[in-house]
Amino acid sequence: MSAIIEFEFLFETKDKKLSAIEKKYQLRTKENYLTITPEFLYQSFPNLNNNEKIVGFNAHIECDRLFLVIKEFTYFTLQKFGLSNADVAILKVLDISDFFRINGLSVERFDIERSNSLIANCDIQELNIGIATNYENIGKDSSEKSQDPFNTDIRESRIYKTRLFVPQKRVNIQNSNLEKLVFEGSVKLVEDLHIWENTTIDMFTLKSYFRKIQIENSTLGKILFTKNTQIETINIESAIIENVHNANATTFINKTLDNWLLIAESAKNSNNSALYSLANFEYLKLERKSNKNFLQKLLNISMELTSGYGYRPFRTVISSFLIWILFAILYWLISEYANGGLRLLNGEIISGLKGFGYAAYFSLITFTTTSFGDITPVGFWAKLIAGIQTLLGIIFTSLFIFALTKRYGSFK
């Protein structure tokens, strides 16, 4: 089938603005391969005024499995004719100095080099951004490589496989369906990534450095981080993320609640109990700092200090040891300086250094609620303290079991 392209050419005015040539030009070709450049247009349409420098175009296309290359313009748009067929086997866009827009095309392979792009309402099997530029840079010094970031905008499109190879200033993915999205390690830097408005991404792989990621009202099936992934800021709002893999504490530079949730999910999927505990502990600690309710905050602080929110059982052991020593000192002080204290079976009230040993023994059996009746508290203060310690013993025993289960039990 022949390709039909209808052009509206754009030229640059004296004040550097783009202006359209009123007449429309139509190109028909039976060739399967077509390269469109400014020189090609002048050759194809001899009646064009050479004094008017063609810097871009707006075009409609109808074709079937066309191999199309467009390069060396300032700007262009390309969209299909109404309900007609615009099936492109391979589309390559190179060196567009401002930006270009593709709308409504079906493309098997789409390669973009050194250009800002807007892709709308397209069905694409494979999209590569900067793949040739990346291969050209292999073996070059960093000073020789092109590091200028580009903008990529994808809207209301279906793309099976998307791979980015060069630095990006802004990547916008809106109301689109992407099966595979990969930021390769050669990208080096992505300043702003925005995924929003009911976008679906089945597999999302990050191998680069990201300054900011915003995910809103979207669904991500699987996020795969690598050891080279680093993210300064990530915000997740009303989004569903089903699986996360390989995220750890070094992945995120600025730790937020969203970061720790992703790390916890990743640890859960990799069966890493130590990382899972760390992530949940840091999440709860960060959440506590943002809590403005005084009583809730006080309770959270006590849980953090005594058990690490259930993820630090050793803290419960240390807290229990301190309670044992503290109450032993209290029992001994009451016996030495107040009415009452601890009384042995023979009626003797403990005192002196020997008495402190008895106080430590009584404190231990009271805290563990295993009292044998060989020592009894005498007087109001001794009985009150013994009752408080018994209650604390029950609480901390339960807390220790809870922390052990939380830290070492199954977390799946």
Phi and psi in degrees as a GROMACS rama.xvg file:
@    title "Ramachandran Plot"
@    xaxis  label "Phi"
@    yaxis  label "Psi"
@TYPE xy
-75.3033  154.448  SER-2
-96.2942  138.073  ALA-3
-120.468  124.44  ILE-4
-129.282  125.596  ILE-5
-106.242  121.765  GLU-6
-105.413  142.185  PHE-7
-119.337  107.117  GLU-8
-81.8606  148.269  PHE-9
-116.917  134.769  LEU-10
-124.351  164.428  PHE-11
-96.3446  125.891  GLU-12
-80.1695  174.877  THR-13
-63.0961  -30.61  LYS-14
-90.8994  21.472  ASP-15
68.5078  22.7597  LYS-16
-101.2  157.151  LYS-17
-89.0582  134.625  LEU-18
-133.639  143.464  SER-19
-91.3645  141.41  ALA-20
-78.0221  126.507  ILE-21
-60.6258  -39.4775  GLU-22
-72.628  140.258  LYS-23
-100.922  143.606  LYS-24
-118.218  139.29  TYR-25
-117.469  133.979  GLN-26
-115.485  128.345  LEU-27
-119.246  133.99  ARG-28
-146.639  146.556  THR-29
-100.827  2.69641  LYS-30
-73.1458  144.247  GLU-31
-83.7718  -14.4447  ASN-32
-120.689  128.713  TYR-33
-142.056  128.304  LEU-34
-115.455  120.751  THR-35
-106.954  117.758  ILE-36
-134.548  169.254  THR-37
-56.8995  -40.9825  PRO-38
-62.5634  -40.5662  GLU-39
-62.0209  -39.4409  PHE-40
-66.4744  -41.5691  LEU-41
-63.2805  -36.575  TYR-42
-71.5118  -36.6266  GLN-43
-76.6441  -29.169  SER-44
-127.229  83.4342  PHE-45
-60.4879  -24.0768  PRO-46
-79.519  -0.270084  ASN-47
-66.3727  143.039  LEU-48
-77.1013  114.743  ASN-49
-65.5227  -17.5842  ASN-50
-75.4374  -18.9906  ASN-51
-97.4284  109.857  GLU-52
-75.0299  114.995  LYS-53
-74.706  119.095  ILE-54
-115.468  -6.24052  VAL-55
-176.212  -175.528  GLY-56
-163.053  158.844  PHE-57
-112.003  127.741  ASN-58
-139.213  149.732  ALA-59
-113.995  142.905  HIS-60
-133.829  144.839  ILE-61
-132.857  122.885  GLU-62
-160.448  171.365  CYS-63
-139.313  110.189  ASP-64
55.1509  52.2341  ARG-65
-88.4438  142.062  LEU-66
-97.539  109.455  PHE-67
-123.637  131.125  LEU-68
-122.601  129.682  VAL-69
-127.566  126.4  ILE-70
-153.058  159.421  LYS-71
67.1625  38.5298  GLU-72
-113.165  167.574  PHE-73
-82.5528  -40.0135  THR-74
-159.373  148.925  TYR-75
-161.277  158.413  PHE-76
-126.295  146.375  THR-77
-140.542  122.306  LEU-78
-144.018  162.409  GLN-79
-80.8876  158.963  LYS-80
-72.5113  114.044  PHE-81
37.7417  -117.254  GLY-82
-96.6741  10.8557  LEU-83
-73.0544  172.933  SER-84
-90.8262  131.601  ASN-85
-132.009  77.6469  ALA-86
-103  112.298  ASP-87
-111.371  123.783  VAL-88
-69.888  -52.5015  ALA-89
-135.248  128.904  ILE-90
-123.377  125.07  LEU-91
-123.457  128.935  LYS-92
-122.167  125.358  VAL-93
-133.262  140.266  LEU-94
55.1484  53.058  ASP-95
-95.3025  114.177  ILE-96
-71.6848  -30.671  SER-97
-99.9468  -85.6034  ASP-98
-164.806  168.568  PHE-99
-134.482  162.823  PHE-100
-132.394  131.756  ARG-101
-115.607  131.636  ILE-102
-138.841  122.604  ASN-103
79.7476  15.3545  GLY-104
-93.146  155.462  LEU-105
-110.564  119.301  SER-106
-130.866  133.074  VAL-107
-78.8128  -46.8514  GLU-108
-136.424  130.561  ARG-109
-128.417  115.274  PHE-110
-111.949  130.826  ASP-111
-120.66  128.501  ILE-112
-128.133  126.179  GLU-113
51.9852  49.9315  ARG-114
-150.62  148.039  SER-115
-87.598  134.786  ASN-116
-129.625  150.598  SER-117
-131.437  116.479  LEU-118
-114.84  119.779  ILE-119
-132.531  138.622  ALA-120
54.1851  38.3946  ASN-121
-110.36  156.074  CYS-122
-118.493  110.145  ASP-123
-127.319  132.586  ILE-124
-79.2527  -45.0479  GLN-125
-141.196  123.593  GLU-126
-119.268  121.897  LEU-127
-120.484  125.298  ASN-128
-114.245  106.826  ILE-129
84.2944  20.8519  GLY-130
-66.5147  -42.8792  ILE-131
-70.4543  -39.7715  ALA-132
-60.1809  -38.9013  THR-133
-63.8648  -44.8227  ASN-134
-66.6736  -34.5217  TYR-135
-64.7382  -30.523  GLU-136
-82.9024  -11.3823  ASN-137
-62.9375  126.915  ILE-138
91.9297  -9.90804  GLY-139
-86.2077  154.798  LYS-140
-68.8956  156.368  ASP-141
-60.0458  -30.6551  SER-142
-70.2252  -22.2866  SER-143
-89.9217  -14.8688  GLU-144
-81.5003  144.014  LYS-145
-75.96  120.705  SER-146
-112.629  5.92625  GLN-147
-64.9092  125.204  ASP-148
-78.3563  151.778  PRO-149
-117.668  167.952  PHE-150
-108.718  134.47  ASN-151
-127.148  125.467  THR-152
-126.154  117.901  ASP-153
-119.217  122.719  ILE-154
-133.812  131.46  ARG-155
49.5776  46.4932  GLU-156
-126.854  159.429  SER-157
-114.568  121.91  ARG-158
-133.864  127.243  ILE-159
-73.0016  -51.7721  TYR-160
-134.726  122.612  LYS-161
-122.474  125.542  THR-162
-129.833  132.396  ARG-163
-114.379  134.23  LEU-164
-120.232  -9.12819  PHE-165
-126.328  159.145  VAL-166
-56.1341  145.12  PRO-167
-126.112  132.406  GLN-168
-79.1384  -48.1394  LYS-169
-145.769  132.885  ARG-170
-120.67  119.453  VAL-171
-115.559  122.55  ASN-172
-123.96  114.121  ILE-173
-130.079  124.744  GLN-174
49.4209  47.3027  ASN-175
-127.971  165.428  SER-176
-121.645  111.798  ASN-177
-119.074  124.514  LEU-178
-76.9282  -42.1479  GLU-179
-135.49  126.347  LYS-180
-127.22  120.693  LEU-181
-128.595  123.991  VAL-182
-98.6433  105.385  PHE-183
-70.2863  161.866  GLU-184
-61.6312  -26.0082  GLY-185
-70.6195  -12.8473  SER-186
-62.1822  -36.6131  VAL-187
68.2466  -52.5104  LYS-188
-145.069  131.343  LEU-189
-123.661  114.964  VAL-190
-75.1902  -38.9175  GLU-191
-150.649  120.422  ASP-192
-119.35  122.508  LEU-193
-124.214  115.099  HIS-194
-115.285  119.342  ILE-195
-159.807  176.997  TRP-196
56.2425  64.8933  GLU-197
62.8735  32.0086  ASN-198
-76.5122  143.337  THR-199
-122.148  126.98  THR-200
-129.011  117.72  ILE-201
-73.9823  -44.6245  ASP-202
-133.635  119.747  MET-203
-122.002  113.092  PHE-204
-113.437  128.437  THR-205
-118.986  123.929  LEU-206
-126.678  15.6925  LYS-207
-124.753  -173.181  SER-208
-102.281  125.308  TYR-209
-118.436  129.893  PHE-210
-79.5852  -42.2128  ARG-211
-148.759  132.968  LYS-212
-127.207  128.989  ILE-213
-123.865  122.42  GLN-214
-122.132  118.638  ILE-215
-133.486  135.528  GLU-216
47.8042  45.212  ASN-217
-137.147  167.506  SER-218
-123.562  124.753  THR-219
-118.082  119.887  LEU-220
-69.4987  -49.5269  GLY-221
-146.641  131.015  LYS-222
-109.921  124.576  ILE-223
-116.165  112.42  LEU-224
-91.3982  161.695  PHE-225
-124.876  173.948  THR-226
-66.1986  -19.6227  LYS-227
-91.9712  -5.29474  ASN-228
-72.9607  130.65  THR-229
-138.941  136.013  GLN-230
-130.586  126.862  ILE-231
-76.1506  -51.7667  GLU-232
-139.521  133.578  THR-233
-135.594  129.915  ILE-234
-121.415  130.021  ASN-235
-123.872  121.166  ILE-236
-132.009  123.197  GLU-237
52.1951  40.9171  SER-238
-117.836  151.584  ALA-239
-109.192  122.311  ILE-240
-121.911  112.467  ILE-241
-80.5858  -40.0286  GLU-242
-142.965  141.32  ASN-243
-130.25  136.258  VAL-244
-133.896  141.908  HIS-245
68.5153  18.8895  ASN-246
-85.456  138.593  ALA-247
-143.786  -175.471  ASN-248
-64.9231  -24.6051  ALA-249
-86.177  -9.78646  THR-250
-67.2618  -36.5432  THR-251
-110.947  129.274  PHE-252
-81.1113  -51.395  ILE-253
-97.8048  108.692  ASN-254
-77.1225  126.483  LYS-255
-129.38  176.08  THR-256
-59.7262  -41.9428  LEU-257
-61.522  -40.0491  ASP-258
-59.4808  -49.7681  ASN-259
-66.8895  -32.3479  TRP-260
-64.4751  -40.9333  LEU-261
-65.5651  -40.933  LEU-262
-64.373  -41.8575  ILE-263
-62.8938  -41.8984  ALA-264
-65.4708  -39.3533  GLU-265
-64.0133  -44.373  SER-266
-63.1145  -37.3285  ALA-267
-63.293  -42.0906  LYS-268
-70.8201  -26.9716  ASN-269
-97.6888  4.57381  SER-270
59.3242  36.7697  ASN-271
-99.3595  93.616  ASN-272
-67.6202  -34.621  SER-273
-64.7385  -46.502  ALA-274
-68.5194  -36.8382  LEU-275
-61.5172  -43.4757  TYR-276
-65.3253  -43.4725  SER-277
-60.1278  -46.3759  LEU-278
-63.6197  -44.4654  ALA-279
-68.4398  -38.0735  ASN-280
-61.8047  -47.3845  PHE-281
-67.7444  -34.7384  GLU-282
-62.4736  -48.797  TYR-283
-67.1288  -35.1771  LEU-284
-66.1437  -41.3833  LYS-285
-69.2278  -36.7838  LEU-286
-65.947  -37.5783  GLU-287
-61.9318  -37.9899  ARG-288
-65.9365  -27.7936  LYS-289
-91.1124  -3.82374  SER-290
-80.3533  126.595  ASN-291
-98.7269  -7.04053  LYS-292
-77.0996  119.749  ASN-293
-63.0312  -47.8412  PHE-294
-64.9655  -42.0675  LEU-295
-63.9422  -39.6913  GLN-296
-65.4601  -40.2122  LYS-297
-63.8751  -41.8015  LEU-298
-64.4287  -41.7234  LEU-299
-64.0763  -39.08  ASN-300
-63.5783  -43.1807  ILE-301
-64.6558  -38.194  SER-302
-67.1948  -37.5007  MET-303
-65.9096  -42.512  GLU-304
-73.2817  -36.3079  LEU-305
-92.3036  -22.4124  THR-306
-148.058  1.01271  SER-307
59.023  41.8629  GLY-308
59.3127  26.6199  TYR-309
93.3816  -1.81341  GLY-310
-108.228  4.95275  TYR-311
-133.785  72.6099  ARG-312
-60.164  -27.0518  PRO-313
-63.3196  -30.2711  PHE-314
-65.3639  -33.6349  ARG-315
-66.9488  -38.8471  THR-316
-63.2834  -46.4415  VAL-317
-63.0379  -43.7168  ILE-318
-61.7317  -42.0906  SER-319
-63.552  -40.8212  SER-320
-61.8948  -42.7663  PHE-321
-65.8313  -38.7491  LEU-322
-64.1165  -41.3431  ILE-323
-59.2121  -49.155  TRP-324
-66.8337  -43.1701  ILE-325
-60.5944  -47.069  LEU-326
-70.8958  -31.3792  PHE-327
-61.404  -42.2969  ALA-328
-64.219  -41.586  ILE-329
-62.2845  -45.0264  LEU-330
-59.7946  -43.1124  TYR-331
-67.2803  -40.8079  TRP-332
-64.8111  -40.3981  LEU-333
-63.2024  -42.3751  ILE-334
-65.3819  -32.275  SER-335
-83.8455  -39.0596  GLU-336
-124.467  0.113159  TYR-337
-129.99  171.091  ALA-338
-75.7224  124.661  ASN-339
105.736  -154.892  GLY-340
132.066  -139.046  GLY-341
-114.526  131.3  LEU-342
-115.692  133.689  ARG-343
-80.5344  174.845  LEU-344
-63.4514  -29.7905  LEU-345
-82.722  5.9092  ASN-346
89.404  -2.4815  GLY-347
-77.1322  135.16  GLU-348
-87.6328  128.515  ILE-349
-66.0879  151.153  ILE-350
-162.962  165.489  SER-351
72.0897  -169.977  GLY-352
-64.3994  -37.8495  LEU-353
-61.225  -36.1371  LYS-354
-64.793  -32.9316  GLY-355
-67.0967  -34.6106  PHE-356
-62.9821  -43.538  GLY-357
-62.7763  -38.2316  TYR-358
-63.8203  -40.6914  ALA-359
-65.0681  -40.9485  ALA-360
-62.8642  -46.6667  TYR-361
-64.5181  -37.8123  PHE-362
-62.6327  -38.6532  SER-363
-67.8308  -48.0591  LEU-364
-72.6883  -25.4928  ILE-365
-74.1717  -43.0481  THR-366
-64.8503  -36.4458  PHE-367
-89.8547  4.23132  THR-368
53.9755  41.4677  THR-369
-122.671  36.9458  THR-370
-60.1195  138.051  SER-371
-101.668  -3.25268  PHE-372
82.8038  2.02637  GLY-373
-80.2225  -15.2586  ASP-374
-134.517  134.279  ILE-375
-127.807  144.388  THR-376
-75.0354  142.928  PRO-377
-125.428  132.351  VAL-378
94.3179  162.604  GLY-379
-61.8391  -50.738  PHE-380
-65.6868  -41.3065  TRP-381
-64.6032  -41.5498  ALA-382
-67.7746  -39.3491  LYS-383
-62.8931  -45.6693  LEU-384
-65.2209  -38.8554  ILE-385
-63.4587  -39.3067  ALA-386
-65.1672  -42.3099  GLY-387
-63.5268  -42.5331  ILE-388
-67.1973  -36.0275  GLN-389
-61.4799  -43.6537  THR-390
-63.0126  -42.747  LEU-391
-63.5651  -35.9563  LEU-392
-61.4808  -43.8075  GLY-393
-63.1923  -43.8744  ILE-394
-63.1737  -47.8067  ILE-395
-74.1151  -28.6735  PHE-396
-64.4616  -44.6012  THR-397
-64.3915  -40.2058  SER-398
-65.0452  -38.5581  LEU-399
-66.1248  -42.2447  PHE-400
-63.8066  -41.2844  ILE-401
-61.2477  -44.1642  PHE-402
-67.639  -40.3948  ALA-403
-61.1627  -44.0634  LEU-404
-65.8696  -41.4084  THR-405
-66.5958  -40.5008  LYS-406
-81.2083  -42.2259  ARG-407
-112.948  -7.66556  TYR-408
-77.5826  179.416  GLY-409
-68.4434  130.367  SER-410
-112.697  13.1908  PHE-411
